[in-house]
Amino acid sequence: MSALVLRTCRADMTSHDGFRWPESGPVEAPNWNPEPICGGGLHGLLWGEGDGSLLCWEPDAKWLVVRVEAWVDLIGKVKFPRGEVLFAGERDEATRRVVDGGMCRVRTQELQNLSNFHLAMRKLVEASETSS
């Protein structure tokens, strides 16, 4: 299952270690290490949740929304080997996109749960009808 990561960069799209992020499209860590330690990957806040002090709050900072398929939890942030930059721009738009993406995820899960409930109820009704 994919997730959205919120992160920031300097205005020139570089992170604190000099890595240059694309404004859109695929991105991959040049130094991926799956160990649950800081470093060795791309970093951000899964679904925008985590340690906000790790973000760049400069007025000209770029706020990125990155879709990821795999990540390692580092408590307060995550790291991931690769992703797809879906948005780079201002904070308000980036956070709105993460929230909207999270709401879609919740709605999808709710619909799946409802569908499973209806299926189970139908099976119960069918079972009771065949046993009577």
C-alpha positions, -999 to 999 in steps of 0.1 A, spaced: 0 0 0 13 34 -8 15 64 15 22 101 13 52 117 29 55 155 36 89 170 35 106 203 29 137 215 10 155 248 5 142 270 -23 169 255 -46 154 220 -39 183 208 -19 181 191 15 205 196 44 230 171 31 231 187 -4 208 161 -21 188 178 -49 152 167 -51 133 168 -84 102 191 -85 82 162 -98 86 126 -108 107 97 -95 133 101 -68 157 76 -54 182 76 -25 217 73 -37 228 57 -4 198 35 7 203 16 40 173 -3 53 185 -2 89 163 18 113 189 45 118 190 81 106 207 85 73 209 62 43 177 72 26 152 99 18 134 114 48 100 130 56 69 128 77 45 99 69 10 114 63 25 147 75 27 134 111 59 135 131 86 160 143 78 193 127 111 207 139 127 186 112 110 206 84 124 238 69 102 267 80 120 294 59 95 315 39 109 304 6 111 266 15 97 241 -9 71 217 5 70 183 -12 44 156 -13 60 123 -21 42 90 -28 61 60 -13 56 23 -14 80 12 14 94 30 44 112 26 77 98 43 108 124 63 127 101 77 153 92 113 144 100 107 107 104 80 82 130 71 56 124 55 23 145 42 -7 125 58 -35 93 76 -42 75 99 -66 73 136 -60 37 145 -67 39 182 -56 66 208 -48 55 243 -38 39 262 -9 31 248 25 -7 252 24 -11 233 -9 12 205 1 -5 200 35 -39 201 18 -28 174 -6 -15 152 22 -47 156 42 -69 149 11 -48 118 3 -51 106 39 -89 111 38 -91 90 6 -71 63 24 -96 64 53 -126 64 30 -113 35 10 -107 15 42 -142 24 55 -158 13 22 -138 -20 23 -150 -26 59 -186 -18 49 -184 -41 19 -169 -69 40 -197 -64 66 -224 -66 39 -209 -97 24 -207 -114 59 -244 -105 66 -255 -119 32 -237 -151 39 -254 -153 73 -288 -148 58 -281 -173 30 -269 -199 56 -300 -194 78 -323 -197 47 -307 -230 36 -308 -245 71 -345 -238 77 
